[in-house]
């Protein structure tokens, strides 16, 4: 953008502004998505590791189901 200002090239300056804005928006979006994923991975997990609670719930549900062909009184 500095070169465009020095040379008086309005089109180049406008394109530099657009490129800067797109790069800035991309960095902010990446940071936003990373924060969301990090919060999902760590929320409500008492042991502090980065596994999703949903995986633990699925494993527990599988453990509670009786084996096929087994009947309880």
N, C-alpha and C positions, 0 to 999 in steps of 0.2 A: 504494500500500500504506500510505503514511503517513496518508492521509485515513481509510482504513478502520480503522487503529489508533486514530486520534483519536476517531472516531465510535463505535467499538466494534462495527462491522459485521463479523461473522465470515465471512459468505458473500462479501462484497466482498473481504476480505483473502485468503481462499482463492483466489478467482478471480484476484486480482492476482499471487499466488504462481505459479499455473499459467501465466499469461501471461508472467511473467518467465522461468520455466523453459523455456517453448517458444521464446521469443526467443533465449535463451542457447544452447539446443541447435541452433537453426537457424544461428546465427553460427558455432558450432564445426564443424558439418557442412560449411558452405560453405568454411571455412578448410581443413578436412581434404581435401575434394574438390579445391580449388585447388592444394594442395600435391602431391597425387597427379598431377594433370595437368601441373603444372610439372616434376615429376621425370621423367615420361614424355617430355616434350618436350625436356629437356636432357640426359638420361642417355646416355652413350656417344657424344655428338656432339662430335668434336674441334674443330670450327671455332667452337663456342659459340653458333651461332644456334639459334633455337627451332623448327626443322623436325623432323619425325619421321624417324628413320632408315629406317623401313619404306617411306616414299615413295621414298627414294633407292635402296633395294634393288629396288623394283618397276621403276623406270626402268632400272636396270642390267640386270635380267633381260630387259626388252624389247629393249635394245640388243644382247644376246647372241644373240637368236633370229635365224636366217637369214630372209631375205626369202622370201616364198612363191614356189615354183617354182625356187628356186636350189638346186643340188646341189653338194656339195663332194666331191672325190675321196677 
